[in-house]
Amino acid sequence: MPIDELTRNAVDVLPAGGLEQKLKLGRPLRVKLGIDVTAPQATLGNGIPLQRMRAFQDQGHTGILIVGDYTARVGDPSGRSKERRVLSDAEIDGNAQRYFQQALRILDPERTELRFNSEWLAPLDFEQILRLTRVITVSRLLERNDFAQRFADNRPISVSEFLYPLMQGYDSVAIQADVELGGTDQEYNLLAGREIQQAYGQDPQVVLTTPLINGPNGVQKMSGSLDN
């Protein structure tokens, strides 16, 4: 399969030439997609990165769907002006199972790993968390658009929100991701994952971003948690 079949509809593939180098490794690549389980259903917008994962699977690579059950307890503000509400364990588990059922209508079950990031984040002790926080500076975190805007507007940003990109990046370390998929609103977090992998001695992942689909108002992205 030509590389343009893997990158069809992609907005960016970073760094330039990185995917070609990964494909030359001559082994199945580990292709990561983090799942937002703040709502119980997949959206049409979710279908775009899922289709990209299926394209990799059709070429013999492995797709890893990561449920952010641990990070759901923090609240990722990507593209938002405030934190998301914290979900109960029962809500997270129920939403995850329904998402899996829907996602596997697109993905190849034989080439899909279903993982929960509490597997590796829950066991971290405070010393290990401090090591992780040394990887990226506060000024670097404030480069993320939503953080920068809230800081400029003197709106609150919790320390826990700053930890979210670090935890997402550590997911890539834990599963040894070669490629990470995500919407354009996740680009900062995906690139931060590259920095974190390098800090932990891994070859950094290639980032492939896909376009967002707007909801009915034409402004906000289509999102289960926005109920649009």
C-alpha positions in Angstrom: 0.0 0.0 0.0 1.5 3.4 -0.9 2.2 5.8 1.9 -0.5 8.3 0.6 -3.1 5.7 1.6 -1.9 5.9 5.1 -1.8 9.7 5.2 -5.1 10.3 3.3 -7.0 13.2 4.9 -4.1 14.0 7.2 -3.5 17.6 8.1 0.1 17.2 9.2 2.5 14.3 9.4 5.4 15.4 11.7 8.3 15.4 11.4 8.6 15.6 7.6 9.9 12.2 6.4 9.5 10.6 9.8 6.8 8.1 8.7 8.9 7.0 5.8 11.8 6.3 8.2 9.5 4.3 10.5 8.2 2.2 7.7 11.8 1.3 6.8 12.1 -0.5 10.2 10.6 -3.5 8.5 8.3 -4.5 11.4 4.7 -3.8 12.3 4.4 -0.3 13.7 2.5 0.5 16.9 -0.1 3.1 16.0 -1.7 4.8 19.0 -5.0 6.6 19.4 -6.2 8.0 22.7 -9.9 7.7 23.4 -12.0 10.4 25.1 -14.5 8.5 27.3 -16.3 11.6 28.6 -19.3 10.5 26.5 -20.8 7.1 25.7 -20.7 7.2 21.9 -18.2 7.7 19.1 -19.0 10.6 16.7 -18.5 10.9 12.9 -15.5 13.0 13.8 -13.9 10.1 15.7 -14.3 8.1 12.5 -11.5 10.0 10.8 -8.6 8.9 13.0 -10.1 5.4 13.3 -10.1 5.2 9.5 -6.4 6.1 9.5 -5.7 3.4 12.1 -7.5 0.9 9.9 -5.4 1.9 7.0 -2.3 1.1 9.0 -3.8 -2.2 10.1 -4.5 -3.2 6.5 -0.8 -2.8 5.9 0.0 -5.1 8.7 0.5 -2.7 11.6 -1.0 -2.8 15.1 -3.5 -0.3 16.4 -3.5 0.5 20.1 -6.7 2.2 21.4 -5.9 3.8 24.8 -8.8 4.7 27.0 -7.8 7.7 29.1 -9.5 6.4 32.2 -6.8 7.8 34.5 -6.6 11.1 32.6 -10.4 11.4 32.6 -10.0 12.1 36.3 -8.0 15.2 35.4 -10.0 16.8 32.5 -8.2 17.7 29.3 -9.1 21.3 28.3 -8.0 21.0 24.6 -10.0 23.6 22.7 -12.0 24.5 25.8 -12.2 27.4 28.2 -12.6 25.3 31.3 -11.9 21.8 32.7 -14.2 18.9 31.9 -16.2 17.4 34.8 -14.7 14.4 36.5 -16.4 11.1 35.8 -17.1 8.2 38.1 -15.3 4.9 37.6 -18.7 3.3 36.5 -19.3 6.1 33.9 -15.7 5.7 32.5 -16.0 1.9 32.2 -19.4 2.0 30.6 -18.5 4.7 28.1 -15.3 2.8 27.2 -17.0 -0.4 26.5 -19.6 1.3 24.3 -16.8 3.2 22.4 -14.9 -0.1 21.8 -18.0 -1.7 20.3 -18.5 1.2 17.9 -14.8 1.6 17.0 -14.4 -2.1 16.2 -16.9 -1.6 13.4 -14.1 0.3 11.6 -11.0 -1.4 13.1 -9.6 -4.9 12.5 -10.2 -6.6 15.9 -7.3 -9.0 15.2 -4.8 -6.1 14.9 -6.3 -4.0 17.8 -5.0 -3.7 21.3 -7.5 -2.2 23.8 -5.7 -0.6 26.8 -6.5 1.6 29.8 -3.8 4.1 30.8 -4.5 3.4 34.5 -2.4 0.3 33.9 0.8 2.3 33.9 -0.2 5.7 35.4 -1.8 4.4 38.6 1.4 2.6 39.8 3.6 5.8 39.4 5.0 7.0 42.8 5.7 10.6 43.6 9.4 10.4 42.6 8.5 9.0 39.2 5.9 11.8 38.7 8.5 14.4 39.6 10.9 12.9 37.0 8.1 13.2 34.4 7.4 16.8 35.3 11.1 17.7 34.6 10.7 16.9 31.0 8.7 20.0 29.9 8.9 23.5 31.3 6.0 25.7 32.4 6.8 28.1 29.6 6.6 25.3 27.1 3.2 24.2 28.4 2.0 27.8 28.1 2.7 27.6 24.3 -0.5 25.4 24.0 -3.1 27.7 22.6 -5.9 27.1 25.1 -3.5 27.5 28.0 -2.0 30.6 26.5 -5.4 32.3 26.0 -6.6 31.5 29.5 -3.3 32.8 31.0 -3.6 36.0 28.9 -7.2 36.4 30.0 -6.3 35.8 33.7 -8.6 32.8 33.8 -7.6 29.9 36.1 -5.5 26.9 35.0 -5.1 24.1 37.5 -1.8 22.4 38.0 -3.6 19.1 37.2 -4.3 20.4 33.7 -0.6 21.0 33.2 -0.1 17.3 34.0 -2.4 16.1 31.2 0.0 16.5 28.3 2.7 14.8 30.4 0.4 11.8 31.2 -0.6 11.5 27.6 3.0 11.6 26.5 3.8 8.9 29.1 1.2 6.7 27.5 3.4 6.7 24.4 6.4 5.7 26.5 4.4 2.9 28.1 3.2 1.3 24.8 6.3 2.3 22.8 4.3 4.1 20.2 5.7 4.5 16.7 2.9 6.7 15.4 0.2 8.7 17.3 -3.0 9.8 15.7 -5.2 12.7 16.8 -7.2 15.7 15.8 -5.6 19.0 15.1 -6.6 20.2 18.5 -4.4 17.6 20.0 -1.2 18.6 18.1 0.5 20.1 21.1 0.0 17.0 23.2 1.1 14.7 20.4 4.3 16.6 19.9 4.9 16.7 23.6 4.8 12.9 23.5 7.8 13.0 21.2 9.8 15.0 23.8 8.8 12.7 26.6 9.7 9.5 24.7 13.2 11.0 23.9 13.6 11.8 27.6 12.9 8.2 28.4 15.4 6.9 25.8 12.9 5.9 23.1 12.8 6.8 19.4 10.1 9.4 19.2 6.7 8.8 17.6 5.5 10.2 14.3 2.5 12.5 14.7 -0.4 12.3 12.3 -3.1 14.9 12.8 -6.6 14.7 11.2 -9.1 17.4 10.6 -12.0 18.2 13.0 -15.6 18.1 12.0 -17.7 20.9 13.3 -21.0 20.3 15.0 -24.4 21.9 14.0 -23.4 25.4 15.0 -20.4 25.4 12.6 -18.1 26.7 15.3 -17.5 24.0 18.0 -16.1 20.7 17.0 -18.4 17.6 16.9 -18.0 16.1 20.3 -19.8 13.5 22.4 -19.0 15.4 25.5 -20.5 18.6 24.0 -23.6 16.6 23.0 -23.6 18.1 19.5 
